[in-house]
Amino acid sequence: MLSPDNTQVEIEAELLPHNATYKELIWKVTNDAGVDSNGAVIEDGEVSEVPYIVKKVLKAVGDGKHNVRCCTRNGREKISLISQISLTAEGLGMAEFNPYEFVYGTLYTSAEVEPAVGQDRGIVPKGGTYIAFEKVNFGKNGSDEITLPVYELNNKPFPIQIWKGIPGQDGAELVDTVIYDLPSIWATYQEKTYKLPERFKGVCTVSFVADHDINIKGFSFKKYERAYDINYAVDNDGIYGDTYTLGADSITNIGNNVALTYNDMNFTDGMHKITICGRSVLEKNTIHVRFANEEGTENRIAEFIMPHTVESGDGYVEQSFELENIEGSYSVNLVFLPGCNFDLKWFRFE
């Protein structure tokens, strides 16, 4: 039994015979339906050659039964042999879903009416009732683009409601009603991607309601790379300093030596420009843009000059600054020097 005091266990597989030609082993954790589980992860351990024994570490991150499968192809294209052990975890709570990887329908956590089993690890919710996936972790930046693989036979356009929260419960919000209008193909899921009017952010519940019985294989969201996405001031990972005011979508009155930190900025394609959306009662604010990782710190400077006339009603303006190129993974700090008085809404790298 795995628990908060004992979240991991070592597992080993011995290959027989010891002189087997094919030594490749494939590991996965599934639920009883054979769907990859989000409640536990497998990490590498030691490997000994004689006899050939592979050790792995199972780490539980959520409650439930976790089936550890060790598989081999034996030189074939498909799995030819599966060995399985099952472990149970309690007291850890519900595991989180990663919406940027495909979430199968059979992993649903709540339903108004228990759905029927669909094709290929999908489900068939009863028309007019919700199916919910709780503790979906979208991270700081979130996403507003969802892909739904659906199979149904009416061959007519129909609506699917997408909710943040569980319909009928306090705080639930209908994010959008999308129309699925692809022509039916027998026994075939077809994907359709939708741009939603707002982003899902942080950890929340995603629910779906269709007007009639349909097969839903699951869902996935587009992952926006934080390094190249719009980063709102309020979505920082840390703020240091005494002079600032937190707002709903901006940080205002930023003064002397205030620093905003944004982690996990991976500039895989490099970075040569920053665009800042801000405003100030001062003519000029000097902002240091610092990139830090294990190898050290690099500094760039943006001099934000307020124009004499501002067209936007709220006074915010966008200004872009060419910066010396940088590549790799960093934490980014926006540091406001003494003498600043700045309101920051967002910034974006290019």
VOBA-1610 file (N, C-alpha, C; in pm, whole numbers, padded with zeros to 5 digits, always signed):
BEGIN
Met+00085-00119+00000Met+00000+00000+00000Met+00089+00125+00000Leu+00064+00214-00096Leu+00136+00340-00102Leu+00054+00448-00032Ser+00123+00541+00033Ser+00056+00641+00115Ser+00141+00768+00117Pro+00092+00876+00181Pro+00174+00997+00191Pro+00308+00975+00258Asp+00318+00877+00346Asp+00445+00846+00412Asp+00531+00748+00334Asn+00473+00688+00231Asn+00544+00589+00151Asn+00493+00597+00008Thr+00543+00696-00067Thr+00487+00725-00198Thr+00553+00647-00312Gln+00661+00576-00284Gln+00729+00507-00392Gln+00775+00369-00352Val+00797+00286-00456Val+00842+00149-00433Val+00931+00109-00551Glu+01032+00028-00523Glu+01121-00020-00629Glu+01065-00149-00687Ile+01068-00158-00818Ile+01019-00275-00890Ile+01131-00325-00980Glu+01144-00455-00992Glu+01248-00506-01081Glu+01191-00614-01172Ala+01250-00623-01290Ala+01214-00725-01388Ala+01340-00801-01427Glu+01333-00933-01421Glu+01446-01016-01461Glu+01415-01079-01596Leu+01508-01063-01689Leu+01489-01115-01824Leu+01533-01261-01830Leu+01445-01345-01878Leu+01475-01488-01891Leu+01446-01534-02033Pro+01531-01622-02089Pro+01659-01665-02031Pro+01758-01548-02025His+01864-01563-01946His+01958-01455-01926His+02032-01415-02052Asn+02038-01506-02149Asn+02106-01475-02276Asn+02006-01441-02386Ala+01889-01389-02347Ala+01785-01354-02446Ala+01840-01255-02548Thr+01800-01272-02672Thr+01848-01186-02780Thr+01792-01044-02767Tyr+01663-01034-02740Tyr+01597-00903-02735Tyr+01580-00860-02589Lys+01645-00751-02556Lys+01647-00705-02417Lys+01562-00579-02395Glu+01497-00530-02498Glu+01416-00409-02483Glu+01295-00437-02393Leu+01272-00352-02294Leu+01156-00361-02208Leu+01080-00228-02212Ile+00950-00237-02219Ile+00865-00118-02226Ile+00780-00113-02099Trp+00787-00001-02029Trp+00718+00012-01901Trp+00605+00114-01913Lys+00495+00087-01845Lys+00387+00184-01837Lys+00302+00154-01714Val+00228+00257-01672Val+00134+00243-01562Val-00006+00269-01617Thr-00098+00177-01592Thr-00233+00189-01647Thr-00338+00170-01538Asn-00462+00206-01575Asn-00576+00168-01490Asn-00628+00032-01538Asp-00738-00012-01481Asp-00789-00144-01516Asp-00840-00152-01659Ala-00867-00036-01721Ala-00912-00034-01860Ala-00796-00034-01958Gly-00673-00035-01904Gly-00555-00035-01990Gly-00514+00102-02038Val-00576+00207-01982Val-00543+00345-02020Val-00428+00394-01933Asp-00333+00464-01994Asp-00220+00518-01918Asp-00271+00600-01801Ser-00219+00572-01683Ser-00266+00635-01560Ser-00194+00767-01536Asn-00267+00866-01482Asn-00206+00991-01439Asn-00177+00989-01290Gly-00200+00873-01225Gly-00185+00865-01081Gly-00050+00816-01033Ala+00039+00777-01126Ala+00171+00729-01086Ala+00266+00745-01203Val+00394+00753-01173Val+00497+00766-01276Val+00606+00663-01251Ile+00672+00623-01359Ile+00783+00528-01353Ile+00913+00604-01377Glu+01010+00584-01289Glu+01142+00646-01305Glu+01249+00538-01316Asp+01357+00572-01386Asp+01464+00476-01409Asp+01538+00441-01281Gly+01582+00315-01274Gly+01666+00268-01165Gly+01790+00202-01221Glu+01844+00105-01148Glu+01966+00039-01190Glu+01939-00072-01291Val+02042-00103-01370Val+02037-00215-01464Val+02162-00300-01444Ser+02142-00430-01423Ser+02255-00522-01413Ser+02253-00614-01534Glu+02372-00650-01584Glu+02382-00726-01708Glu+02374-00877-01686Val+02436-00929-01579Val+02438-01075-01558Val+02400-01104-01413Pro+02280-01155-01385Pro+02171-01171-01482Pro+02114-01035-01520Tyr+02039-01032-01632Tyr+01986-00905-01682Tyr+01863-00867-01600Ile+01881-00770-01510Ile+01772-00724-01423Ile+01759-00574-01437Val+01639-00529-01462Val+01610-00386-01474Val+01527-00343-01354Lys+01573-00238-01286Lys+01500-00184-01171Lys+01437-00050-01207Lys+01314-00033-01162Lys+01243+00092-01182Lys+01186+00137-01047Val+01151+00266-01039Val+01089+00321-00919Val+00951+00373-00957Leu+00849+00319-00891Leu+00713+00367-00912Leu+00685+00474-00806Lys+00646+00594-00853Lys+00609+00702-00762Lys+00461+00733-00780Ala+00385+00718-00671Ala+00243+00748-00676Ala+00220+00897-00651Val+00134+00959-00732Val+00099+01100-00714Val-00050+01117-00690Gly-00123+01007-00689Gly-00267+01013-00666Gly-00320+00880-00618Asp-00441+00884-00561Asp-00503+00763-00509Asp-00548+00670-00621Gly-00568+00544-00584Gly-00625+00448-00677Gly-00536+00328-00701Lys-00584+00240-00786Lys-00511+00119-00822Lys-00422+00149-00943His-00295+00115-00931His-00198+00142-01037His-00140+00009-01086Asn-00162-00021-01212Asn-00111-00144-01272Asn+00019-00115-01344Val+00127-00174-01296Val+00258-00156-01359Val+00279-00267-01460Arg+00296-00228-01585Arg+00314-00327-01691Arg+00456-00320-01746Cys+00518-00436-01754Cys+00648-00450-01819Cys+00627-00534-01944Cys+00659-00476-02059Cys+00624-00540-02187Cys+00749-00560-02272Thr+00739-00658-02362Thr+00847-00681-02458Thr+00787-00711-02596Arg+00861-00667-02699Arg+00818-00695-02837Arg+00882-00823-02890Asn+00991-00865-02829Asn+01064-00985-02876Asn+01096-00976-03025Gly+01138-00857-03067Gly+01179-00840-03207Gly+01064-00811-03302Arg+00942-00808-03252Arg+00826-00783-03337Arg+00788-00635-03332Glu+00693-00595-03418Glu+00648-00456-03419Glu+00555-00428-03302Lys+00476-00527-03260Lys+00379-00507-03154Lys+00421-00583-03028Ile+00361-00542-02917Ile+00388-00608-02789Ile+00351-00756-02798Ser+00441-00843-02752Ser+00415-00987-02757Ser+00397-01049-02619Leu+00443-00981-02513Leu+00433-01037-02380Leu+00421-00924-02278Ile+00329-00939-02184Ile+00307-00839-02079Ile+00312-00907-01943Ser+00391-00850-01852Ser+00391-00894-01713Ser+00341-00777-01629Gln+00251-00802-01534Gln+00186-00693-01461Gln+00179-00721-01312Ile+00202-00614-01234Ile+00173-00618-01091Ile+00089-00496-01059Ser+00007-00506-00954Ser-00084-00398-00919Ser-00055-00348-00779Leu-00057-00216-00764Leu-00035-00151-00636Leu-00145-00049-00613Thr-00177-00025-00488Thr-00283+00070-00453Thr-00226+00183-00368Ala-00271+00305-00396Ala-00230+00422-00319Ala-00353+00485-00254Glu-00336+00526-00129Glu-00445+00592-00056Glu-00390+00710+00022Gly-00472+00813+00037Gly-00435+00928+00118Gly-00361+01038+00045Leu-00337+01019-00085Leu-00265+01120-00163Leu-00360+01218-00231Gly-00488+01182-00238Gly-00582+01267-00308Gly-00587+01234-00456Met-00668+01312-00527Met-00684+01290-00671Met-00563+01341-00748Ala-00515+01263-00844Ala-00401+01305-00926Ala-00445+01411-01026Glu-00350+01494-01067Glu-00378+01597-01166Glu-00366+01543-01307Phe-00444+01602-01399Phe-00434+01571-01540Phe-00344+01674-01609Asn-00271+01629-01708Asn-00193+01718-01795Asn-00272+01739-01923Pro-00333+01855-01944Pro-00417+01876-02062Pro-00339+01886-02192Tyr-00205+01895-02183Tyr-00123+01908-02302Tyr-00080+01771-02356Glu-00120+01667-02284Glu-00113+01532-02334Glu-00256+01483-02346Phe-00281+01383-02431Phe-00419+01342-02454Phe-00478+01279-02328Val-00598+01325-02291Val-00670+01272-02174Val-00785+01185-02225Tyr-00778+01056-02203Tyr-00880+00964-02253Tyr-01010+00979-02174Gly-01121+00957-02243Gly-01252+00971-02183Gly-01273+00881-02063Thr-01217+00762-02065Thr-01238+00667-01955Thr-01173+00713-01825Leu-01095+00821-01828Leu-01033+00874-01708Leu-01120+00979-01639Tyr-01243+00997-01684Tyr-01331+01097-01623Tyr-01340+01073-01472Thr-01362+01182-01398Thr-01367+01172-01252Thr-01507+01191-01195Ser-01598+01247-01273Ser-01732+01270-01224Ser-01829+01275-01342Ala-01952+01228-01319Ala-02053+01228-01425Ala-02191+01240-01364Glu-02278+01311-01431Glu-02417+01324-01385Glu-02488+01190-01394Val-02462+01118-01503Val-02512+00981-01523Val-02392+00900-01572Glu-02374+00781-01515Glu-02258+00701-01555Glu-02260+00676-01705Pro-02151+00711-01776Pro-02148+00695-01921Pro-02126+00550-01962Ala-02167+00520-02083Ala-02138+00389-02140Ala-01994+00387-02190Val-01941+00266-02205Val-01805+00252-02257Val-01808+00272-02408Gly-01716+00356-02457Gly-01709+00383-02600Gly-01596+00308-02666Gln-01567+00345-02789Gln-01458+00283-02864Gln-01323+00336-02817Asp-01223+00252-02826Asp-01084+00294-02810Asp-01063+00384-02689Arg-01109+00337-02572Arg-01090+00405-02444Arg-01167+00537-02435Gly-01269+00552-02522Gly-01358+00665-02513Gly-01479+00632-02429Ile-01571+00728-02419Ile-01693+00710-02341Ile-01812+00765-02419Val-01932+00725-02375Val-02056+00772-02436Val-02142+00834-02327Pro-02125+00964-02298Pro-02209+01028-02197Pro-02355+01034-02244Lys-02447+01023-02151Lys-02588+01035-02185Lys-02618+01177-02226Gly-02691+01193-02337Gly-02723+01325-02389Gly-02785+01415-02286Gly-02739+01541-02280Gly-02793+01637-02186Gly-02736+01631-02047Thr-02640+01539-02022Thr-02577+01529-01891Thr-02428+01557-01903Tyr-02367+01596-01791Tyr-02226+01635-01796Tyr-02134+01517-01770Ile-02013+01530-01823Ile-01901+01443-01790Ile-01787+01536-01750Ala-01719+01509-01639Ala-01622+01605-01584Ala-01486+01541-01561Phe-01383+01624-01576Phe-01245+01587-01548Phe-01192+01690-01448Glu-01172+01646-01323Glu-01130+01738-01218Glu-00978+01742-01208Lys-00930+01851-01149Lys-00786+01873-01125Lys-00706+01865-01254Val-00747+01942-01352Val-00672+01956-01477Val-00578+02076-01459Asn-00449+02053-01469Asn-00350+02157-01439Asn-00301+02223-01568Phe-00349+02345-01592Phe-00313+02419-01713Phe-00189+02507-01694Gly-00141+02519-01572Gly-00025+02603-01548Gly-00062+02751-01547Lys+00041+02835-01535Lys+00021+02979-01524Lys-00042+03041-01648Asn+00011+03003-01765Asn-00034+03069-01888Asn-00163+03011-01943Gly-00184+02881-01923Gly-00309+02820-01965Gly-00322+02803-02115Ser-00445+02771-02158Ser-00470+02746-02299Ser-00616+02774-02332Asp-00639+02814-02457Asp-00775+02840-02506Asp-00804+02765-02635Glu-00724+02662-02663Glu-00743+02585-02786Glu-00755+02437-02753Ile-00872+02379-02781Ile-00901+02242-02743Ile-00930+02159-02868Thr-00887+02032-02865Thr-00914+01938-02972Thr-00997+01823-02916Leu-01111+01793-02985Leu-01202+01688-02942Leu-01218+01584-03052Pro-01179+01459-03029Pro-01211+01350-03122Pro-01350+01294-03090Val-01441+01299-03186Val-01580+01261-03163Val-01625+01164-03272Tyr-01713+01071-03232Tyr-01775+00981-03328Tyr-01925+00974-03297Glu-02008+01005-03396Glu-02153+00993-03380Glu-02216+00969-03517Leu-02341+00921-03516Leu-02400+00870-03640Leu-02514+00956-03696Asn-02553+01062-03627Asn-02667+01141-03677Asn-02634+01219-03803Asn-02505+01246-03821Asn-02459+01314-03942Asn-02520+01453-03957Lys-02545+01518-03843Lys-02595+01655-03844Lys-02514+01737-03744Pro-02495+01866-03769Pro-02424+01951-03672Pro-02497+01951-03537Phe-02419+01953-03429Phe-02479+01955-03296Phe-02387+02030-03200Pro-02444+02084-03089Pro-02364+02161-02994Pro-02299+02076-02886Ile-02181+02120-02842Ile-02115+02063-02725Ile-02080+02179-02633Gln-02129+02174-02511Gln-02096+02276-02413Gln-01963+02240-02345Ile-01879+02342-02327Ile-01752+02325-02257Ile-01756+02415-02133Trp-01746+02353-02017Trp-01762+02423-01890Trp-01631+02428-01812Lys-01612+02535-01738Lys-01509+02542-01634Lys-01581+02518-01502Gly-01555+02404-01441Gly-01632+02363-01325Gly-01736+02260-01364Ile-01820+02222-01270Ile-01925+02123-01294Ile-02059+02194-01306Pro-02129+02177-01417Pro-02257+02244-01436Pro-02351+02225-01318Gly-02411+02335-01273Gly-02504+02328-01160Gly-02440+02353-01026Gln-02307+02349-01020Gln-02240+02374-00893Gln-02195+02520-00885Asp-02174+02570-00764Asp-02133+02708-00743Asp-02002+02736-00816Gly-01997+02850-00884Gly-01876+02891-00952Gly-01857+02834-01091Ala-01942+02742-01132Ala-01928+02684-01266Ala-01957+02789-01372Glu-01881+02783-01481Glu-01892+02882-01588Glu-01897+02812-01724Leu-01998+02845-01803Leu-02004+02795-01940Leu-01907+02877-02024Val-01796+02815-02063Val-01692+02887-02137Val-01734+02907-02281Asp-01791+02804-02343Asp-01830+02815-02483Asp-01923+02700-02521Thr-02003+02724-02623Thr-02081+02617-02687Thr-02031+02605-02829Val-01963+02495-02859Val-01903+02476-02991Val-01992+02384-03074Ile-01977+02392-03203Ile-02057+02310-03295Ile-01968+02206-03361Tyr-02005+02080-03344Tyr-01935+01972-03414Tyr-02014+01941-03541Asp-01950+01957-03657Asp-02024+01947-03783Asp-01954+01862-03888Leu-01861+01774-03844Leu-01795+01688-03942Leu-01888+01573-03982Pro-01890+01537-04110Pro-01976+01426-04153Pro-01933+01294-04090Ser-02028+01210-04057Ser-01999+01085-03987Ser-01922+00987-04075Ile-01829+00917-04011Ile-01759+00804-04073Ile-01773+00687-03977Trp-01821+00575-04025Trp-01853+00461-03940Trp-01734+00421-03854Ala-01759+00411-03723Ala-01663+00361-03626Ala-01531+00438-03628Thr-01537+00568-03656Thr-01415+00647-03669Thr-01429+00778-03591Tyr-01334+00801-03500Tyr-01326+00931-03434Tyr-01266+01032-03530Gln-01323+01151-03531Gln-01268+01260-03611Gln-01243+01380-03521Glu-01124+01437-03533Glu-01086+01548-03446Glu-01135+01682-03501Lys-01178+01766-03411Lys-01206+01905-03447Lys-01147+01994-03338Thr-01082+02102-03382Thr-01015+02194-03290Thr-01093+02324-03279Tyr-01106+02374-03156Tyr-01184+02494-03130Tyr-01100+02597-03054Lys-01116+02722-03093Lys-01054+02834-03021Lys-01159+02890-02925Leu-01132+02885-02797Leu-01227+02927-02695Leu-01212+03076-02667Pro-01316+03140-02614Pro-01310+03284-02591Pro-01223+03325-02472Glu-01184+03230-02389Glu-01096+03260-02278Glu-01011+03137-02247Arg-00904+03161-02172Arg-00813+03052-02138Arg-00853+02983-02007Phe-00833+02853-02006Phe-00832+02779-01881Phe-00693+02799-01820Lys-00688+02838-01692Lys-00560+02860-01625Lys-00560+02791-01489Gly-00441+02757-01443Gly-00428+02696-01312Gly-00490+02557-01309Val-00530+02514-01191Val-00592+02382-01173Val-00743+02400-01166Cys-00813+02338-01257Cys-00958+02354-01260Cys-01023+02228-01317Thr-01157+02231-01319Thr-01235+02119-01372Thr-01285+02154-01512Val-01274+02058-01603Val-01325+02074-01740Val-01441+01977-01757Ser-01557+02029-01798Ser-01676+01945-01816Ser-01733+01964-01956Phe-01801+01859-02004Phe-01862+01861-02136Phe-02007+01816-02127Val-02092+01879-02209Val-02232+01839-02221Val-02270+01841-02368Ala-02316+01727-02422Ala-02367+01720-02559Ala-02518+01701-02552Asp-02588+01739-02660Asp-02734+01732-02655Asp-02788+01592-02681His-02702+01498-02724His-02746+01360-02742His-02626+01268-02719Asp-02648+01138-02716Asp-02541+01042-02691Asp-02439+01045-02805Ile-02312+01068-02769Ile-02204+01066-02868Ile-02084+00994-02807Asn-01996+00946-02892Asn-01869+00888-02848Asn-01766+01001-02839Ile-01710+01021-02721Ile-01601+01116-02702Ile-01477+01037-02661Lys-01373+01043-02743Lys-01251+00970-02711Lys-01175+01036-02597Gly-01185+01167-02585Gly-01114+01242-02483Gly-01090+01384-02531Phe-00983+01445-02484Phe-00954+01582-02524Phe-00807+01614-02500Ser-00762+01719-02565Ser-00628+01775-02537Ser-00632+01923-02568Phe-00544+01998-02505Phe-00532+02141-02527Phe-00396+02174-02589Lys-00393+02282-02662Lys-00267+02330-02719Lys-00182+02391-02610Lys-00055+02354-02606Lys+00037+02413-02509Lys+00108+02531-02571Tyr+00091+02646-02510Tyr+00163+02765-02554Tyr+00297+02770-02482Glu+00403+02791-02560Glu+00535+02800-02499Glu+00545+02932-02424Arg+00565+02922-02294Arg+00564+03042-02210Arg+00666+03145-02257Ala+00778+03099-02306Ala+00884+03191-02347Ala+00840+03284-02459Tyr+00744+03239-02542Tyr+00702+03319-02657Tyr+00555+03362-02647Asp+00494+03338-02533Asp+00354+03372-02513Asp+00344+03508-02445Ile+00224+03567-02445Ile+00200+03686-02364Ile+00203+03645-02217Asn+00289+03709-02139Asn+00300+03682-01996Asn+00246+03802-01919Tyr+00133+03781-01853Tyr+00074+03891-01777Tyr+00153+03913-01648Ala+00157+04039-01607Ala+00231+04074-01486Ala+00184+03993-01367Val+00053+03973-01355Val-00002+03904-01238Val+00025+03754-01240Asp+00074+03701-01352Asp+00103+03557-01361Asp+00247+03526-01326Asn+00313+03616-01255Asn+00453+03594-01217Asn+00464+03478-01119Asp+00585+03423-01108Asp+00613+03314-01014Asp+00671+03366-00883Gly+00693+03496-00877Gly+00745+03555-00754Gly+00764+03704-00774Ile+00742+03779-00666Ile+00760+03924-00673Ile+00836+03968-00549Tyr+00937+04054-00571Tyr+01020+04102-00462Tyr+01020+04254-00463Gly+01009+04313-00348Gly+01010+04458-00337Gly+00893+04507-00255Asp+00893+04635-00223Asp+00792+04690-00133Asp+00690+04778-00202Thr+00725+04835-00317Thr+00639+04936-00377Thr+00574+04883-00504Tyr+00451+04835-00489Tyr+00371+04791-00604Tyr+00229+04767-00557Thr+00136+04764-00654Thr-00004+04738-00624Thr-00054+04628-00716Leu-00105+04520-00660Leu-00158+04409-00739Leu-00299+04440-00786Gly-00322+04428-00916Gly-00454+04446-00973Gly-00508+04316-01029Ala-00622+04322-01095Ala-00684+04201-01151Ala-00604+04148-01268Asp-00554+04236-01354Asp-00479+04192-01472Asp-00350+04269-01492Ser-00305+04344-01392Ser-00183+04423-01404Ser-00125+04449-01266Ile+00001+04491-01263Ile+00065+04535-01141Ile+00102+04681-01162Thr+00054+04768-01075Thr+00072+04913-01093Thr+00159+04970-00982Asn+00200+05095-01005Asn+00282+05169-00908Asn+00409+05094-00871Ile+00468+05029-00970Ile+00592+04955-00946Ile+00705+05055-00923Gly+00770+05043-00808Gly+00872+05141-00771Gly+01010+05082-00762Asn+01091+05141-00673Asn+01233+05111-00664Asn+01264+04964-00638Asn+01349+04908-00723Asn+01407+04775-00703Asn+01304+04664-00686Val+01191+04677-00751Val+01093+04567-00754Val+01135+04470-00865Ala+01127+04341-00837Ala+01164+04238-00936Ala+01050+04138-00951Leu+01015+04109-01073Leu+00914+04007-01105Leu+00985+03888-01168Thr+00955+03766-01120Thr+01022+03645-01167Thr+00926+03558-01247Tyr+00974+03505-01360Tyr+00898+03414-01445Tyr+00989+03295-01476Asn+00950+03177-01427Asn+01031+03057-01444Asn+00995+02982-01571Asp+01077+02882-01602Asp+01050+02789-01714Asp+01034+02861-01847Met+01125+02950-01875Met+01125+03021-02003Met+01230+02955-02093Asn+01183+02874-02186Asn+01273+02795-02270Asn+01279+02855-02409Phe+01387+02926-02437Phe+01404+02993-02565Phe+01471+02900-02666Thr+01396+02801-02709Thr+01451+02701-02800Thr+01488+02761-02935Asp+01413+02863-02978Asp+01440+02927-03107Asp+01510+03061-03090Gly+01566+03085-02973Gly+01633+03210-02949Gly+01537+03322-02914Met+01592+03438-02880Met+01512+03554-02842Met+01589+03679-02881His+01523+03769-02951His+01592+03891-02993His+01510+04018-02967Lys+01391+04002-02909Lys+01306+04119-02889Lys+01211+04096-02772Ile+01180+04204-02699Ile+01075+04200-02598Ile+00977+04313-02625Thr+00848+04281-02617Thr+00743+04382-02626Thr+00680+04396-02489Ile+00671+04519-02441Ile+00617+04547-02308Ile+00493+04633-02322Cys+00386+04592-02255Cys+00264+04672-02249Cys+00257+04736-02111Gly+00272+04868-02108Gly+00275+04937-01979Gly+00238+05084-01992Arg+00248+05154-01881Arg+00219+05298-01878Arg+00291+05358-01758Ser+00307+05490-01761Ser+00375+05556-01651Ser+00344+05705-01651Val+00352+05765-01533Val+00341+05911-01523Val+00476+05975-01551Leu+00580+05893-01554Leu+00713+05943-01584Leu+00742+05930-01733Glu+00834+06011-01779Glu+00870+06005-01921Glu+00951+05879-01952Lys+01039+05839-01858Lys+01126+05724-01885Lys+01135+05633-01763Asn+01128+05502-01789Asn+01152+05400-01687Asn+01255+05302-01741Thr+01357+05273-01660Thr+01460+05178-01700Thr+01428+05041-01640Ile+01414+04941-01729Ile+01379+04804-01687Ile+01492+04711-01725His+01547+04643-01628His+01649+04542-01656His+01581+04407-01676Val+01617+04340-01784Val+01564+04207-01816Val+01677+04108-01794Arg+01667+04030-01686Arg+01776+03941-01646Arg+01738+03795-01669Phe+01828+03722-01731Phe+01810+03581-01764Phe+01906+03500-01677Ala+01852+03411-01596Ala+01937+03336-01502Ala+01914+03186-01516Asn+02023+03110-01515Asn+02017+02965-01505Asn+02141+02916-01432Glu+02167+02786-01435Glu+02279+02731-01358Glu+02414+02781-01409Glu+02417+02825-01534Glu+02544+02869-01592Glu+02575+03014-01561Gly+02478+03089-01508Gly+02504+03229-01476Gly+02388+03319-01510Thr+02416+03448-01517Thr+02313+03550-01541Thr+02355+03641-01655Glu+02258+03671-01741Glu+02281+03769-01847Glu+02179+03881-01833Asn+02221+04002-01865Asn+02135+04118-01844Asn+02112+04194-01974Arg+01988+04237-01994Arg+01951+04323-02106Arg+01875+04442-02047Ile+01869+04552-02123Ile+01805+04674-02072Ile+01700+04722-02172Ala+01584+04760-02118Ala+01478+04821-02199Ala+01445+04957-02138Glu+01458+05062-02217Glu+01424+05198-02173Glu+01284+05231-02224Phe+01187+05228-02135Phe+01047+05250-02174Phe+01019+05400-02170Ile+00997+05458-02288Ile+00971+05602-02301Ile+00823+05622-02330Met+00755+05695-02242Met+00613+05722-02263Met+00594+05828-02371Pro+00507+05801-02468Pro+00478+05903-02570Pro+00398+06018-02508His+00399+06132-02575His+00326+06249-02525His+00176+06232-02539Thr+00134+06156-02640Thr-00009+06129-02659Thr-00030+05979-02663Val-00139+05934-02598Val-00172+05792-02591Val-00312+05772-02646Glu-00324+05680-02742Glu-00454+05658-02807Glu-00547+05571-02723Ser-00493+05474-02648Ser-00579+05382-02574Ser-00646+05453-02456Gly-00768+05413-02426Gly-00843+05477-02319Gly-00784+05455-02181Asp-00716+05340-02160Asp-00662+05312-02027Asp-00518+05360-02011Gly-00463+05418-02118Gly-00329+05475-02109Gly-00216+05379-02134Tyr-00246+05251-02154Tyr-00141+05153-02179Tyr-00092+05161-02324Val+00039+05145-02341Val+00099+05144-02473Val+00191+05024-02485Glu+00211+04978-02606Glu+00302+04868-02633Glu+00429+04922-02697Gln+00543+04880-02643Gln+00671+04919-02700Gln+00760+04796-02713Ser+00831+04789-02826Ser+00919+04675-02852Ser+01064+04720-02846Phe+01150+04631-02795Phe+01291+04660-02777Phe+01374+04546-02833Glu+01465+04579-02923Glu+01558+04479-02975Glu+01661+04446-02868Leu+01681+04316-02845Leu+01776+04270-02744Leu+01877+04176-02808Glu+01995+04168-02748Glu+02094+04071-02794Glu+02039+03931-02777Asn+02058+03848-02879Asn+01997+03715-02881Asn+02041+03630-02762Ile+01949+03546-02719Ile+01979+03452-02612Ile+01904+03323-02641Glu+01966+03208-02610Glu+01904+03078-02630Glu+01920+02993-02504Gly+01827+02899-02488Gly+01833+02809-02374Gly+01719+02831-02277Ser+01728+02762-02162Ser+01622+02766-02061Ser+01665+02855-01944Tyr+01578+02948-01907Tyr+01612+03047-01805Tyr+01492+03079-01717Ser+01522+03139-01602Ser+01425+03217-01528Ser+01448+03362-01567Val+01339+03433-01589Val+01349+03573-01632Val+01304+03663-01518Asn+01384+03765-01490Asn+01350+03865-01389Asn+01339+04002-01455Leu+01227+04068-01434Leu+01212+04208-01474Leu+01241+04292-01351Val+01347+04370-01357Val+01392+04448-01241Val+01375+04596-01273Phe+01303+04665-01187Phe+01274+04808-01205Phe+01367+04888-01114Leu+01448+04974-01176Leu+01552+05045-01104Leu+01494+05160-01021Pro+01575+05212-00927Pro+01531+05328-00847Pro+01486+05444-00938Gly+01379+05507-00897Gly+01325+05616-00976Gly+01210+05575-01065Cys+01181+05444-01073Cys+01071+05397-01158Cys+00935+05422-01091Asn+00836+05440-01173Asn+00695+05441-01131Asn+00617+05388-01251Phe+00597+05257-01252Phe+00553+05192-01375Phe+00434+05101-01349Asp+00342+05098-01446Asp+00230+05003-01445Asp+00254+04901-01555Leu+00263+04774-01519Leu+00291+04668-01617Leu+00168+04580-01634Lys+00128+04564-01762Lys+00017+04472-01791Lys+00070+04339-01840Trp+00157+04340-01942Trp+00213+04214-01993Trp+00340+04239-02072Phe+00409+04129-02103Phe+00525+04136-02192Phe+00530+04008-02274Arg+00604+04014-02384Arg+00618+03896-02472Arg+00754+03902-02540Phe+00820+03785-02547Phe+00948+03774-02616Phe+00926+03724-02759Glu+01017+03761-02845Glu+01020+03710-02983Glu+01162+03673-03018
//
